């Protein structure tokens, strides 16, 4: 089979069974990770409705999502300023008990093409306002999320020259579920750090029923916290996509240290993460961390015979694909192809013969000769069409088949252990039926 060479551009003029989702969707999810934020999509009702239904089905939670109700006609005749201001007034008047602490405006293809001056709108809004340009004709969910984190820091974090020695900021990539952000924060806190995450979904979309849920974002970081982020001693970017947000914070205070990890999955990457935290704090990790490290080592040994004799295909956002690929390879697995939603420099470093930006039509070419596919739920119906019984592990967006997506943990020693056992059990089931 002819392999497809990695390129910064897609290799065909259209997508069939796409795995890519738009930048505005990534921005919307990011604003849901800010406390009492009002995610406002500068778009038509249809664009926002699709995003709302998409996340409602994926997380099985009420979703805070609003739109400016522009159309191709009103976008030209009325102008963007009017639509934005009127929508904010209507939303807040309709529910007087709803008091957003931040308006998070993100654009779509229609308003970007029109060229609306979304920056100047903030001059007319009393509520703190963050704008981010996320046209859906470029980038994807991962870049929309990252651009929003960058915009929040650039527009709201105040410049500082002082740092708090034990305060850190974690920048998680878009594919990390709420429980994974929570676990990483707890992991850092066990070393004595005052830990913040941006965006922070650890208290949002996580299955916890709270008052007013679905009206505003319920993230664990607020605009008051974002304003004071420049006194962090270190910023930790998790995923190549989040480097841009880390660089934005470094411009606010040159004394901040930057630690970057492409992922924190698998023994080697987790060890590097732990050693960096130990170096900063000059303390040993808690006994439970050491215990989970031992469990991961045991999981690698137990799953080696199944994973080491198997072939894999992975599709999804680049940062997610990178972590899963490296973890499977560390146990001896053979990754035949990685099909990413958009181009990212992290793809260049993968030791895989076939790495490219594409869709499920491209990935399907490799399904017949593989043992297990890691993809979203759209891959399931394609696998049913095959003669071979190929296993499927559901990851990425969307997953409409399974409950509890927000509580799936693949990160650090603990999550890596769960992931390896899930993959090994799927392979055992597949080989038993085969």
WOGI-V296987 format. One record per run of one state. SS is the DSSP state (hx for helix, st for strand, lp for the rest). FROM is the first residue (numbers start at 1). LEN is the number of residues. Records with the same first field share a line. If there is no record, write none. Layout:
# WOGI-V296987
SS=FROM-LEN ; FROM-LEN
This chain:
# WOGI-V296987
lp=1-22 ; 33-1 ; 36-1 ; 43-2 ; 60-6 ; 68-4 ; 78-2 ; 95-7 ; 108-1 ; 115-5 ; 125-4 ; 133-8 ; 157-7 ; 173-5 ; 190-4 ; 198-15 ; 214-2 ; 217-1 ; 219-2 ; 222-1 ; 228-1 ; 239-1 ; 251-6 ; 262-5 ; 282-5 ; 308-3 ; 317-1 ; 331-3 ; 341-4 ; 350-4 ; 358-2 ; 368-4 ; 376-2 ; 385-6 ; 395-10 ; 408-4 ; 434-1
hx=23-10 ; 45-15 ; 72-6 ; 80-15 ; 109-6 ; 120-5 ; 141-16 ; 178-12 ; 223-5 ; 229-3 ; 240-11 ; 267-15 ; 287-21 ; 318-13 ; 345-5 ; 360-8 ; 378-7 ; 405-3 ; 412-22
st=34-2 ; 37-6 ; 66-2 ; 102-6 ; 129-4 ; 164-9 ; 194-4 ; 213-1 ; 216-1 ; 218-1 ; 221-1 ; 232-7 ; 257-5 ; 311-6 ; 334-7 ; 354-4 ; 372-4 ; 391-4
